[in-house]
Amino acid sequence: MAHIYAFQLGNEDLFKIGKTSNSLEQRRNQLQTGCPSTLTLFRSVSTKTSAEALAGEHFIKQRYALRLVRPRSEIFRFTPAEVVGVLAAAQEYIEQELPREQADKAAVAELEAVTPDEEVLEATADTAMLHRQLHDMLVEKARLENQVKDAENEISRLTSALKIAIGKSSGIDGVAMWRIGKSRAKFNAERLAQEAPEVHAQYLTLQFDGPKFKADQPKEYEKYMDTTPVRVFELLDES
């Protein structure tokens, strides 16, 4: 069993929504560490599996992304009544839409592994409608992606302008600050070899160097490239 939770931050219209495979109290205690506001369980939805909880969490973050306080966070700005509706929508998705999506994916995966015969089916009213709808959605997706690119370019321009305005100062009061942090940690095997060679030696393994073989003997490398037939879906242009 797993859960999708909504913890309220103090008495504000702010809710931390996510999923957990632990008990709700355990998760609350984990989240409370470092959170200045008192977290109170407002409502939760129980699922049979962690995968269902993950799908429900993804559904909420996709559908209500504009209500996030910050991108990629778990804190949403909702009224209590809205949270009730959000979790009800997630539960409905898990119980009704998710099984259909999973069945469709399994059916498609099975069909992709089949070698097609020579028959070409006649279009029906239903498949013609699906064809038009898919074309329309692809056009709409391209339009939205262009809008996102334009927004990202503008964000980059505005961010650069603020950084230049700050210059060598620590920041601008009420606007933006430079903070000193650490880069993402990356394991340094070379430093381990220098400082503790005996430990480093314990974890050395011999393995085939594919990239070097390809560089040294490209024709032999090509000879051992295996391929398997795959079924590729092609959407035809509208006539």
Buried (B, 14 or more C-beta within 10 A) or exposed (E): EBBBBBBBBEEEEBBBBBBBBEEBEEBBEEBEEEBEBEBEBBBBBEBEEBEBBBBBBEBBBEEBEEBBEEEEEBBBBBEEEBBBEBBEBBBEBBEEEBEEEEEEEEEEEEEEEEEEEEEEEEEEEEEEEEBEEEBEEEEEEEEEEEEEEEEEEEEEEEEEEEEEEBEEEEEEEEEEEEEEEEEEEEEEEEEEEEEEEEEBEEEEEEEEEEEEEBEEEEEEBEEEEEEEEEEEEEEEEEE
